[in-house]
Amino acid sequence: MSEQVITVDAAEDVHVAYRLFRRFGVRRLPVLDRHRVVGVIAVDDLLLDVFR
């Protein structure tokens, strides 16, 4: 588990999530809407999208 929790805002573009995965080397990102967790996106979810 990471020391610092890296999150992505629900309103952000998917490219922001790609950059966060690459920059921080995490495999999952909590998705926040006004400081409330509304979901989790995994690097595997984005990879499946690339291959479609």
C-alpha positions in Angstrom: 0.0 0.0 0.0 1.2 3.5 -0.8 2.2 5.9 1.9 0.4 8.8 0.2 -3.0 8.2 -1.2 -3.2 9.2 -4.8 -6.7 10.0 -6.0 -8.4 11.3 -9.2 -11.4 13.6 -9.3 -14.6 12.1 -10.9 -14.8 15.1 -13.3 -11.3 14.6 -14.7 -10.5 13.2 -18.1 -9.3 9.6 -18.3 -5.9 10.9 -19.5 -5.4 12.3 -16.0 -5.7 8.8 -14.6 -3.2 7.5 -17.1 -0.7 10.1 -16.1 -1.2 9.4 -12.4 -0.7 5.7 -12.9 2.5 6.3 -14.7 3.9 9.0 -12.4 3.2 7.2 -9.1 3.4 3.6 -10.2 0.1 2.7 -8.5 -2.4 0.1 -9.7 -5.6 1.5 -8.3 -6.9 5.1 -7.9 -9.8 6.0 -5.7 -12.2 8.3 -7.6 -13.5 11.3 -5.6 -16.4 13.5 -5.9 -16.1 16.5 -3.5 -13.9 14.5 -1.1 -16.2 11.5 -1.2 -15.1 8.2 -2.6 -17.5 7.2 -5.5 -15.4 4.4 -7.0 -12.0 2.9 -7.8 -10.3 2.7 -11.2 -7.7 0.1 -11.7 -4.9 0.2 -14.3 -6.3 -3.1 -15.7 -9.6 -1.2 -16.5 -7.7 1.3 -18.6 -5.7 -1.4 -20.3 -8.9 -3.2 -21.3 -10.1 0.1 -22.8 -6.9 0.4 -24.9 -7.3 -3.0 -26.4 -11.0 -2.5 -27.4 
